[in-house]
Every structure is written in C-alpha cells, then in structure tokens.
Amino acid sequence: MDFTFTEDQLLFQSSVRDFLTAEVTPERIRTSWASATGRDPALWQQLVELGLVGLTVPAEHGGLGMSELD
C-alpha cells in the first residue's frame, strides 16, 4: 500500500495549515473559551466556507467527498 501523499493532498494540507496559522491564534482560542458558549461562530463559518466541516460528505451533498484516509 502506498501512503505517499498526492499533490492534491499536499496542497490541501498546506492550505489548511496556512489558514490555521493565520486565523486560529492563541488569543482567538482564549477569547472563544472565555465566551459564554466557548465557541467562535465566525471561525466556524470560516471553516464551513473552506469546506472543512464536510470533508467526508459526498460532493453531491455539498461536501468535499474525501475519504477518511485523505
């Protein structure tokens, strides 16, 4: 079995890393945890817009259609 990442997987990894590095700062996490809900709705919306909450949801249902191994 070949576990080498594909070019698409590496690009996806890089994109997610760049997003998390830029947007999910320690300060933002602390602020979220200190809020009444312990959540950051704006961050959640950004994750939705990037498709990260639907990684394994089939594309025909609005997800990215990735497998658990992707």
mmCIF file of the N, C-alpha and C atoms, coordinates in Angstrom:
data_MODEL
# 
_entry.id   MODEL 
# 
loop_
_atom_site.group_PDB 
_atom_site.id 
_atom_site.type_symbol 
_atom_site.label_atom_id 
_atom_site.label_alt_id 
_atom_site.label_comp_id 
_atom_site.label_asym_id 
_atom_site.label_entity_id 
_atom_site.label_seq_id 
_atom_site.pdbx_PDB_ins_code 
_atom_site.Cartn_x 
_atom_site.Cartn_y 
_atom_site.Cartn_z 
_atom_site.occupancy 
_atom_site.B_iso_or_equiv 
_atom_site.pdbx_formal_charge 
_atom_site.auth_seq_id 
_atom_site.auth_comp_id 
_atom_site.auth_asym_id 
_atom_site.auth_atom_id 
_atom_site.pdbx_PDB_model_num 
ATOM 1   N N  . MET A 1 1  ? 0.836   -1.169 0.000  1.00 0.00 ? 1  MET A N  1 
ATOM 2   C CA . MET A 1 1  ? 0.000   0.000  0.000  1.00 0.00 ? 1  MET A CA 1 
ATOM 3   C C  . MET A 1 1  ? 0.890   1.244  0.000  1.00 0.00 ? 1  MET A C  1 
ATOM 4   N N  . ASP A 1 2  ? 0.543   2.205  -0.822 1.00 0.00 ? 2  ASP A N  1 
ATOM 5   C CA . ASP A 1 2  ? 1.326   3.439  -0.947 1.00 0.00 ? 2  ASP A CA 1 
ATOM 6   C C  . ASP A 1 2  ? 0.690   4.533  -0.092 1.00 0.00 ? 2  ASP A C  1 
ATOM 7   N N  . PHE A 1 3  ? 1.428   4.988  0.913  1.00 0.00 ? 3  PHE A N  1 
ATOM 8   C CA . PHE A 1 3  ? 0.923   6.036  1.800  1.00 0.00 ? 3  PHE A CA 1 
ATOM 9   C C  . PHE A 1 3  ? 1.541   7.397  1.499  1.00 0.00 ? 3  PHE A C  1 
ATOM 10  N N  . THR A 1 4  ? 2.138   7.531  0.335  1.00 0.00 ? 4  THR A N  1 
ATOM 11  C CA . THR A 1 4  ? 2.701   8.811  -0.084 1.00 0.00 ? 4  THR A CA 1 
ATOM 12  C C  . THR A 1 4  ? 1.554   9.770  -0.395 1.00 0.00 ? 4  THR A C  1 
ATOM 13  N N  . PHE A 1 5  ? 1.679   11.008 0.100  1.00 0.00 ? 5  PHE A N  1 
ATOM 14  C CA . PHE A 1 5  ? 0.643   12.000 -0.176 1.00 0.00 ? 5  PHE A CA 1 
ATOM 15  C C  . PHE A 1 5  ? 0.651   12.395 -1.644 1.00 0.00 ? 5  PHE A C  1 
ATOM 16  N N  . THR A 1 6  ? -0.542  12.591 -2.189 1.00 0.00 ? 6  THR A N  1 
ATOM 17  C CA . THR A 1 6  ? -0.658  13.068 -3.565 1.00 0.00 ? 6  THR A CA 1 
ATOM 18  C C  . THR A 1 6  ? -0.410  14.576 -3.587 1.00 0.00 ? 6  THR A C  1 
ATOM 19  N N  . GLU A 1 7  ? -0.231  15.113 -4.768 1.00 0.00 ? 7  GLU A N  1 
ATOM 20  C CA . GLU A 1 7  ? -0.046  16.561 -4.918 1.00 0.00 ? 7  GLU A CA 1 
ATOM 21  C C  . GLU A 1 7  ? -1.264  17.322 -4.378 1.00 0.00 ? 7  GLU A C  1 
ATOM 22  N N  . ASP A 1 8  ? -2.455  16.813 -4.657 1.00 0.00 ? 8  ASP A N  1 
ATOM 23  C CA . ASP A 1 8  ? -3.678  17.451 -4.150 1.00 0.00 ? 8  ASP A CA 1 
ATOM 24  C C  . ASP A 1 8  ? -3.732  17.428 -2.622 1.00 0.00 ? 8  ASP A C  1 
ATOM 25  N N  . GLN A 1 9  ? -3.343  16.310 -2.031 1.00 0.00 ? 9  GLN A N  1 
ATOM 26  C CA . GLN A 1 9  ? -3.346  16.212 -0.574 1.00 0.00 ? 9  GLN A CA 1 
ATOM 27  C C  . GLN A 1 9  ? -2.339  17.179 0.044  1.00 0.00 ? 9  GLN A C  1 
ATOM 28  N N  . LEU A 1 10 ? -1.180  17.301 -0.559 1.00 0.00 ? 10 LEU A N  1 
ATOM 29  C CA . LEU A 1 10 ? -0.165  18.228 -0.053 1.00 0.00 ? 10 LEU A CA 1 
ATOM 30  C C  . LEU A 1 10 ? -0.627  19.673 -0.174 1.00 0.00 ? 10 LEU A C  1 
ATOM 31  N N  . LEU A 1 11 ? -1.294  19.997 -1.266 1.00 0.00 ? 11 LEU A N  1 
ATOM 32  C CA . LEU A 1 11 ? -1.825  21.349 -1.448 1.00 0.00 ? 11 LEU A CA 1 
ATOM 33  C C  . LEU A 1 11 ? -2.916  21.636 -0.412 1.00 0.00 ? 11 LEU A C  1 
ATOM 34  N N  . PHE A 1 12 ? -3.785  20.671 -0.191 1.00 0.00 ? 12 PHE A N  1 
ATOM 35  C CA . PHE A 1 12 ? -4.838  20.817 0.811  1.00 0.00 ? 12 PHE A CA 1 
ATOM 36  C C  . PHE A 1 12 ? -4.227  20.999 2.202  1.00 0.00 ? 12 PHE A C  1 
ATOM 37  N N  . GLN A 1 13 ? -3.241  20.183 2.522  1.00 0.00 ? 13 GLN A N  1 
ATOM 38  C CA . GLN A 1 13 ? -2.550  20.281 3.809  1.00 0.00 ? 13 GLN A CA 1 
ATOM 39  C C  . GLN A 1 13 ? -1.947  21.668 3.999  1.00 0.00 ? 13 GLN A C  1 
ATOM 40  N N  . SER A 1 14 ? -1.306  22.162 2.981  1.00 0.00 ? 14 SER A N  1 
ATOM 41  C CA . SER A 1 14 ? -0.683  23.481 3.039  1.00 0.00 ? 14 SER A CA 1 
ATOM 42  C C  . SER A 1 14 ? -1.728  24.580 3.224  1.00 0.00 ? 14 SER A C  1 
ATOM 43  N N  . SER A 1 15 ? -2.827  24.468 2.512  1.00 0.00 ? 15 SER A N  1 
ATOM 44  C CA . SER A 1 15 ? -3.897  25.468 2.619  1.00 0.00 ? 15 SER A CA 1 
ATOM 45  C C  . SER A 1 15 ? -4.497  25.498 4.019  1.00 0.00 ? 15 SER A C  1 
ATOM 46  N N  . VAL A 1 16 ? -4.749  24.327 4.580  1.00 0.00 ? 16 VAL A N  1 
ATOM 47  C CA . VAL A 1 16 ? -5.319  24.257 5.926  1.00 0.00 ? 16 VAL A CA 1 
ATOM 48  C C  . VAL A 1 16 ? -4.318  24.795 6.945  1.00 0.00 ? 16 VAL A C  1 
ATOM 49  N N  . ARG A 1 17 ? -3.049  24.418 6.798  1.00 0.00 ? 17 ARG A N  1 
ATOM 50  C CA . ARG A 1 17 ? -2.021  24.910 7.714  1.00 0.00 ? 17 ARG A CA 1 
ATOM 51  C C  . ARG A 1 17 ? -1.932  26.431 7.664  1.00 0.00 ? 17 ARG A C  1 
ATOM 52  N N  . ASP A 1 18 ? -1.922  26.999 6.466  1.00 0.00 ? 18 ASP A N  1 
ATOM 53  C CA . ASP A 1 18 ? -1.842  28.455 6.313  1.00 0.00 ? 18 ASP A CA 1 
ATOM 54  C C  . ASP A 1 18 ? -3.042  29.141 6.965  1.00 0.00 ? 18 ASP A C  1 
ATOM 55  N N  . PHE A 1 19 ? -4.225  28.591 6.741  1.00 0.00 ? 19 PHE A N  1 
ATOM 56  C CA . PHE A 1 19 ? -5.432  29.156 7.347  1.00 0.00 ? 19 PHE A CA 1 
ATOM 57  C C  . PHE A 1 19 ? -5.351  29.114 8.870  1.00 0.00 ? 19 PHE A C  1 
ATOM 58  N N  . LEU A 1 20 ? -5.023  27.949 9.418  1.00 0.00 ? 20 LEU A N  1 
ATOM 59  C CA . LEU A 1 20 ? -4.977  27.812 10.872 1.00 0.00 ? 20 LEU A CA 1 
ATOM 60  C C  . LEU A 1 20 ? -3.912  28.707 11.492 1.00 0.00 ? 20 LEU A C  1 
ATOM 61  N N  . THR A 1 21 ? -2.765  28.801 10.847 1.00 0.00 ? 21 THR A N  1 
ATOM 62  C CA . THR A 1 21 ? -1.692  29.657 11.354 1.00 0.00 ? 21 THR A CA 1 
ATOM 63  C C  . THR A 1 21 ? -2.122  31.117 11.386 1.00 0.00 ? 21 THR A C  1 
ATOM 64  N N  . ALA A 1 22 ? -2.818  31.548 10.346 1.00 0.00 ? 22 ALA A N  1 
ATOM 65  C CA . ALA A 1 22 ? -3.223  32.953 10.248 1.00 0.00 ? 22 ALA A CA 1 
ATOM 66  C C  . ALA A 1 22 ? -4.431  33.287 11.115 1.00 0.00 ? 22 ALA A C  1 
ATOM 67  N N  . GLU A 1 23 ? -5.373  32.380 11.213 1.00 0.00 ? 23 GLU A N  1 
ATOM 68  C CA . GLU A 1 23 ? -6.664  32.696 11.827 1.00 0.00 ? 23 GLU A CA 1 
ATOM 69  C C  . GLU A 1 23 ? -6.866  32.176 13.248 1.00 0.00 ? 23 GLU A C  1 
ATOM 70  N N  . VAL A 1 24 ? -6.257  31.060 13.573 1.00 0.00 ? 24 VAL A N  1 
ATOM 71  C CA . VAL A 1 24 ? -6.523  30.437 14.871 1.00 0.00 ? 24 VAL A CA 1 
ATOM 72  C C  . VAL A 1 24 ? -5.331  30.681 15.795 1.00 0.00 ? 24 VAL A C  1 
ATOM 73  N N  . THR A 1 25 ? -5.269  31.896 16.262 1.00 0.00 ? 25 THR A N  1 
ATOM 74  C CA . THR A 1 25 ? -4.183  32.312 17.145 1.00 0.00 ? 25 THR A CA 1 
ATOM 75  C C  . THR A 1 25 ? -4.507  31.915 18.587 1.00 0.00 ? 25 THR A C  1 
ATOM 76  N N  . PRO A 1 26 ? -3.493  31.819 19.434 1.00 0.00 ? 26 PRO A N  1 
ATOM 77  C CA . PRO A 1 26 ? -3.762  31.527 20.846 1.00 0.00 ? 26 PRO A CA 1 
ATOM 78  C C  . PRO A 1 26 ? -4.743  32.532 21.467 1.00 0.00 ? 26 PRO A C  1 
ATOM 79  N N  . GLU A 1 27 ? -4.619  33.798 21.103 1.00 0.00 ? 27 GLU A N  1 
ATOM 80  C CA . GLU A 1 27 ? -5.528  34.817 21.630 1.00 0.00 ? 27 GLU A CA 1 
ATOM 81  C C  . GLU A 1 27 ? -6.973  34.531 21.214 1.00 0.00 ? 27 GLU A C  1 
ATOM 82  N N  . ARG A 1 28 ? -7.163  34.140 19.964 1.00 0.00 ? 28 ARG A N  1 
ATOM 83  C CA . ARG A 1 28 ? -8.518  33.849 19.491 1.00 0.00 ? 28 ARG A CA 1 
ATOM 84  C C  . ARG A 1 28 ? -9.100  32.650 20.226 1.00 0.00 ? 28 ARG A C  1 
ATOM 85  N N  . ILE A 1 29 ? -8.287  31.645 20.472 1.00 0.00 ? 29 ILE A N  1 
ATOM 86  C CA . ILE A 1 29 ? -8.748  30.464 21.202 1.00 0.00 ? 29 ILE A CA 1 
ATOM 87  C C  . ILE A 1 29 ? -9.127  30.842 22.629 1.00 0.00 ? 29 ILE A C  1 
ATOM 88  N N  . ARG A 1 30 ? -8.281  31.628 23.298 1.00 0.00 ? 30 ARG A N  1 
ATOM 89  C CA . ARG A 1 30 ? -8.581  32.057 24.666 1.00 0.00 ? 30 ARG A CA 1 
ATOM 90  C C  . ARG A 1 30 ? -9.887  32.857 24.720 1.00 0.00 ? 30 ARG A C  1 
ATOM 91  N N  . THR A 1 31 ? -10.064 33.743 23.754 1.00 0.00 ? 31 THR A N  1 
ATOM 92  C CA . THR A 1 31 ? -11.284 34.547 23.701 1.00 0.00 ? 31 THR A CA 1 
ATOM 93  C C  . THR A 1 31 ? -12.508 33.654 23.515 1.00 0.00 ? 31 THR A C  1 
ATOM 94  N N  . SER A 1 32 ? -12.395 32.665 22.644 1.00 0.00 ? 32 SER A N  1 
ATOM 95  C CA . SER A 1 32 ? -13.508 31.733 22.418 1.00 0.00 ? 32 SER A CA 1 
ATOM 96  C C  . SER A 1 32 ? -13.840 30.968 23.687 1.00 0.00 ? 32 SER A C  1 
ATOM 97  N N  . TRP A 1 33 ? -12.816 30.434 24.337 1.00 0.00 ? 33 TRP A N  1 
ATOM 98  C CA . TRP A 1 33 ? -13.036 29.657 25.561 1.00 0.00 ? 33 TRP A CA 1 
ATOM 99  C C  . TRP A 1 33 ? -13.657 30.503 26.660 1.00 0.00 ? 33 TRP A C  1 
ATOM 100 N N  . ALA A 1 34 ? -13.319 31.786 26.694 1.00 0.00 ? 34 ALA A N  1 
ATOM 101 C CA . ALA A 1 34 ? -13.832 32.677 27.739 1.00 0.00 ? 34 ALA A CA 1 
ATOM 102 C C  . ALA A 1 34 ? -15.248 33.180 27.447 1.00 0.00 ? 34 ALA A C  1 
ATOM 103 N N  . SER A 1 35 ? -15.733 32.946 26.243 1.00 0.00 ? 35 SER A N  1 
ATOM 104 C CA . SER A 1 35 ? -17.073 33.418 25.884 1.00 0.00 ? 35 SER A CA 1 
ATOM 105 C C  . SER A 1 35 ? -18.139 32.562 26.562 1.00 0.00 ? 35 SER A C  1 
ATOM 106 N N  . ALA A 1 36 ? -19.366 33.031 26.523 1.00 0.00 ? 36 ALA A N  1 
ATOM 107 C CA . ALA A 1 36 ? -20.481 32.318 27.152 1.00 0.00 ? 36 ALA A CA 1 
ATOM 108 C C  . ALA A 1 36 ? -20.677 30.919 26.572 1.00 0.00 ? 36 ALA A C  1 
ATOM 109 N N  . THR A 1 37 ? -20.409 30.760 25.282 1.00 0.00 ? 37 THR A N  1 
ATOM 110 C CA . THR A 1 37 ? -20.622 29.464 24.625 1.00 0.00 ? 37 THR A CA 1 
ATOM 111 C C  . THR A 1 37 ? -19.353 28.633 24.509 1.00 0.00 ? 37 THR A C  1 
ATOM 112 N N  . GLY A 1 38 ? -18.203 29.288 24.667 1.00 0.00 ? 38 GLY A N  1 
ATOM 113 C CA . GLY A 1 38 ? -16.940 28.577 24.472 1.00 0.00 ? 38 GLY A CA 1 
ATOM 114 C C  . GLY A 1 38 ? -16.647 28.314 23.011 1.00 0.00 ? 38 GLY A C  1 
ATOM 115 N N  . ARG A 1 39 ? -17.347 28.994 22.143 1.00 0.00 ? 39 ARG A N  1 
ATOM 116 C CA . ARG A 1 39 ? -17.213 28.798 20.696 1.00 0.00 ? 39 ARG A CA 1 
ATOM 117 C C  . ARG A 1 39 ? -16.973 30.132 20.006 1.00 0.00 ? 39 ARG A C  1 
ATOM 118 N N  . ASP A 1 40 ? -16.516 30.051 18.760 1.00 0.00 ? 40 ASP A N  1 
ATOM 119 C CA . ASP A 1 40 ? -16.294 31.236 17.929 1.00 0.00 ? 40 ASP A CA 1 
ATOM 120 C C  . ASP A 1 40 ? -17.106 31.054 16.644 1.00 0.00 ? 40 ASP A C  1 
ATOM 121 N N  . PRO A 1 41 ? -18.325 31.596 16.593 1.00 0.00 ? 41 PRO A N  1 
ATOM 122 C CA . PRO A 1 41 ? -19.173 31.420 15.414 1.00 0.00 ? 41 PRO A CA 1 
ATOM 123 C C  . PRO A 1 41 ? -18.516 31.904 14.119 1.00 0.00 ? 41 PRO A C  1 
ATOM 124 N N  . ALA A 1 42 ? -17.746 32.971 14.181 1.00 0.00 ? 42 ALA A N  1 
ATOM 125 C CA . ALA A 1 42 ? -17.087 33.486 12.974 1.00 0.00 ? 42 ALA A CA 1 
ATOM 126 C C  . ALA A 1 42 ? -16.050 32.490 12.460 1.00 0.00 ? 42 ALA A C  1 
ATOM 127 N N  . LEU A 1 43 ? -15.315 31.869 13.368 1.00 0.00 ? 43 LEU A N  1 
ATOM 128 C CA . LEU A 1 43 ? -14.330 30.860 12.964 1.00 0.00 ? 43 LEU A CA 1 
ATOM 129 C C  . LEU A 1 43 ? -15.042 29.648 12.373 1.00 0.00 ? 43 LEU A C  1 
ATOM 130 N N  . TRP A 1 44 ? -16.117 29.226 13.020 1.00 0.00 ? 44 TRP A N  1 
ATOM 131 C CA . TRP A 1 44 ? -16.886 28.088 12.499 1.00 0.00 ? 44 TRP A CA 1 
ATOM 132 C C  . TRP A 1 44 ? -17.355 28.385 11.076 1.00 0.00 ? 44 TRP A C  1 
ATOM 133 N N  . GLN A 1 45 ? -17.835 29.599 10.828 1.00 0.00 ? 45 GLN A N  1 
ATOM 134 C CA . GLN A 1 45 ? -18.295 29.974 9.491  1.00 0.00 ? 45 GLN A CA 1 
ATOM 135 C C  . GLN A 1 45 ? -17.148 29.913 8.488  1.00 0.00 ? 45 GLN A C  1 
ATOM 136 N N  . GLN A 1 46 ? -15.970 30.338 8.900  1.00 0.00 ? 46 GLN A N  1 
ATOM 137 C CA . GLN A 1 46 ? -14.810 30.258 8.007  1.00 0.00 ? 46 GLN A CA 1 
ATOM 138 C C  . GLN A 1 46 ? -14.490 28.800 7.679  1.00 0.00 ? 46 GLN A C  1 
ATOM 139 N N  . LEU A 1 47 ? -14.571 27.925 8.671  1.00 0.00 ? 47 LEU A N  1 
ATOM 140 C CA . LEU A 1 47 ? -14.321 26.502 8.444  1.00 0.00 ? 47 LEU A CA 1 
ATOM 141 C C  . LEU A 1 47 ? -15.355 25.920 7.485  1.00 0.00 ? 47 LEU A C  1 
ATOM 142 N N  . VAL A 1 48 ? -16.600 26.348 7.628  1.00 0.00 ? 48 VAL A N  1 
ATOM 143 C CA . VAL A 1 48 ? -17.667 25.914 6.723  1.00 0.00 ? 48 VAL A CA 1 
ATOM 144 C C  . VAL A 1 48 ? -17.356 26.372 5.303  1.00 0.00 ? 48 VAL A C  1 
ATOM 145 N N  . GLU A 1 49 ? -16.983 27.643 5.145  1.00 0.00 ? 49 GLU A N  1 
ATOM 146 C CA . GLU A 1 49 ? -16.703 28.197 3.821  1.00 0.00 ? 49 GLU A CA 1 
ATOM 147 C C  . GLU A 1 49 ? -15.537 27.491 3.139  1.00 0.00 ? 49 GLU A C  1 
ATOM 148 N N  . LEU A 1 50 ? -14.573 27.017 3.920  1.00 0.00 ? 50 LEU A N  1 
ATOM 149 C CA . LEU A 1 50 ? -13.444 26.275 3.361  1.00 0.00 ? 50 LEU A CA 1 
ATOM 150 C C  . LEU A 1 50 ? -13.800 24.816 3.074  1.00 0.00 ? 50 LEU A C  1 
ATOM 151 N N  . GLY A 1 51 ? -14.962 24.379 3.538  1.00 0.00 ? 51 GLY A N  1 
ATOM 152 C CA . GLY A 1 51 ? -15.383 23.001 3.325  1.00 0.00 ? 51 GLY A CA 1 
ATOM 153 C C  . GLY A 1 51 ? -14.825 22.028 4.340  1.00 0.00 ? 51 GLY A C  1 
ATOM 154 N N  . LEU A 1 52 ? -14.195 22.529 5.385  1.00 0.00 ? 52 LEU A N  1 
ATOM 155 C CA . LEU A 1 52 ? -13.531 21.649 6.338  1.00 0.00 ? 52 LEU A CA 1 
ATOM 156 C C  . LEU A 1 52 ? -14.485 20.860 7.216  1.00 0.00 ? 52 LEU A C  1 
ATOM 157 N N  . VAL A 1 53 ? -15.714 21.327 7.381  1.00 0.00 ? 53 VAL A N  1 
ATOM 158 C CA . VAL A 1 53 ? -16.666 20.579 8.206  1.00 0.00 ? 53 VAL A CA 1 
ATOM 159 C C  . VAL A 1 53 ? -17.372 19.490 7.397  1.00 0.00 ? 53 VAL A C  1 
ATOM 160 N N  . GLY A 1 54 ? -17.140 19.457 6.105  1.00 0.00 ? 54 GLY A N  1 
ATOM 161 C CA . GLY A 1 54 ? -17.764 18.456 5.251  1.00 0.00 ? 54 GLY A CA 1 
ATOM 162 C C  . GLY A 1 54 ? -16.746 17.646 4.468  1.00 0.00 ? 54 GLY A C  1 
ATOM 163 N N  . LEU A 1 55 ? -15.615 17.353 5.088  1.00 0.00 ? 55 LEU A N  1 
ATOM 164 C CA . LEU A 1 55 ? -14.552 16.644 4.375  1.00 0.00 ? 55 LEU A CA 1 
ATOM 165 C C  . LEU A 1 55 ? -15.014 15.319 3.784  1.00 0.00 ? 55 LEU A C  1 
ATOM 166 N N  . THR A 1 56 ? -15.722 14.533 4.572  1.00 0.00 ? 56 THR A N  1 
ATOM 167 C CA . THR A 1 56 ? -16.120 13.201 4.098  1.00 0.00 ? 56 THR A CA 1 
ATOM 168 C C  . THR A 1 56 ? -17.565 13.141 3.610  1.00 0.00 ? 56 THR A C  1 
ATOM 169 N N  . VAL A 1 57 ? -18.216 14.285 3.541  1.00 0.00 ? 57 VAL A N  1 
ATOM 170 C CA . VAL A 1 57 ? -19.576 14.340 2.998  1.00 0.00 ? 57 VAL A CA 1 
ATOM 171 C C  . VAL A 1 57 ? -19.474 14.252 1.473  1.00 0.00 ? 57 VAL A C  1 
ATOM 172 N N  . PRO A 1 58 ? -20.273 13.403 0.844  1.00 0.00 ? 58 PRO A N  1 
ATOM 173 C CA . PRO A 1 58 ? -20.211 13.281 -0.612 1.00 0.00 ? 58 PRO A CA 1 
ATOM 174 C C  . PRO A 1 58 ? -20.405 14.636 -1.310 1.00 0.00 ? 58 PRO A C  1 
ATOM 175 N N  . ALA A 1 59 ? -19.709 14.823 -2.407 1.00 0.00 ? 59 ALA A N  1 
ATOM 176 C CA . ALA A 1 59 ? -19.762 16.085 -3.155 1.00 0.00 ? 59 ALA A CA 1 
ATOM 177 C C  . ALA A 1 59 ? -21.184 16.419 -3.597 1.00 0.00 ? 59 ALA A C  1 
ATOM 178 N N  . GLU A 1 60 ? -21.974 15.407 -3.945 1.00 0.00 ? 60 GLU A N  1 
ATOM 179 C CA . GLU A 1 60 ? -23.340 15.673 -4.400 1.00 0.00 ? 60 GLU A CA 1 
ATOM 180 C C  . GLU A 1 60 ? -24.233 16.208 -3.278 1.00 0.00 ? 60 GLU A C  1 
ATOM 181 N N  . HIS A 1 61 ? -23.735 16.135 -2.048 1.00 0.00 ? 61 HIS A N  1 
ATOM 182 C CA . HIS A 1 61 ? -24.476 16.682 -0.906 1.00 0.00 ? 61 HIS A CA 1 
ATOM 183 C C  . HIS A 1 61 ? -23.793 17.921 -0.336 1.00 0.00 ? 61 HIS A C  1 
ATOM 184 N N  . GLY A 1 62 ? -22.875 18.501 -1.106 1.00 0.00 ? 62 GLY A N  1 
ATOM 185 C CA . GLY A 1 62 ? -22.235 19.744 -0.701 1.00 0.00 ? 62 GLY A CA 1 
ATOM 186 C C  . GLY A 1 62 ? -20.917 19.603 0.033  1.00 0.00 ? 62 GLY A C  1 
ATOM 187 N N  . GLY A 1 63 ? -20.439 18.392 0.193  1.00 0.00 ? 63 GLY A N  1 
ATOM 188 C CA . GLY A 1 63 ? -19.170 18.173 0.883  1.00 0.00 ? 63 GLY A CA 1 
ATOM 189 C C  . GLY A 1 63 ? -18.003 18.092 -0.084 1.00 0.00 ? 63 GLY A C  1 
ATOM 190 N N  . LEU A 1 64 ? -16.845 17.730 0.453  1.00 0.00 ? 64 LEU A N  1 
ATOM 191 C CA . LEU A 1 64 ? -15.650 17.599 -0.383 1.00 0.00 ? 64 LEU A CA 1 
ATOM 192 C C  . LEU A 1 64 ? -15.475 16.192 -0.942 1.00 0.00 ? 64 LEU A C  1 
ATOM 193 N N  . GLY A 1 65 ? -16.218 15.228 -0.407 1.00 0.00 ? 65 GLY A N  1 
ATOM 194 C CA . GLY A 1 65 ? -16.169 13.871 -0.934 1.00 0.00 ? 65 GLY A CA 1 
ATOM 195 C C  . GLY A 1 65 ? -14.860 13.147 -0.692 1.00 0.00 ? 65 GLY A C  1 
ATOM 196 N N  . MET A 1 66 ? -14.154 13.523 0.350  1.00 0.00 ? 66 MET A N  1 
ATOM 197 C CA . MET A 1 66 ? -12.876 12.883 0.655  1.00 0.00 ? 66 MET A CA 1 
ATOM 198 C C  . MET A 1 66 ? -13.119 11.631 1.494  1.00 0.00 ? 66 MET A C  1 
ATOM 199 N N  . SER A 1 67 ? -12.135 10.759 1.517  1.00 0.00 ? 67 SER A N  1 
ATOM 200 C CA . SER A 1 67 ? -12.233 9.568  2.357  1.00 0.00 ? 67 SER A CA 1 
ATOM 201 C C  . SER A 1 67 ? -11.535 9.835  3.689  1.00 0.00 ? 67 SER A C  1 
ATOM 202 N N  . GLU A 1 68 ? -11.667 8.902  4.610  1.00 0.00 ? 68 GLU A N  1 
ATOM 203 C CA . GLU A 1 68 ? -11.013 9.038  5.907  1.00 0.00 ? 68 GLU A CA 1 
ATOM 204 C C  . GLU A 1 68 ? -9.494  9.056  5.757  1.00 0.00 ? 68 GLU A C  1 
ATOM 205 N N  . LEU A 1 69 ? -8.979  8.439  4.722  1.00 0.00 ? 69 LEU A N  1 
ATOM 206 C CA . LEU A 1 69 ? -7.529  8.404  4.501  1.00 0.00 ? 69 LEU A CA 1 
ATOM 207 C C  . LEU A 1 69 ? -7.001  9.670  3.845  1.00 0.00 ? 69 LEU A C  1 
ATOM 208 N N  . ASP A 1 70 ? -7.874  10.401 3.156  1.00 0.00 ? 70 ASP A N  1 
ATOM 209 C CA . ASP A 1 70 ? -7.439  11.651 2.531  1.00 0.00 ? 70 ASP A CA 1 
ATOM 210 C C  . ASP A 1 70 ? -7.061  12.644 3.597  1.00 0.00 ? 70 ASP A C  1 
# 
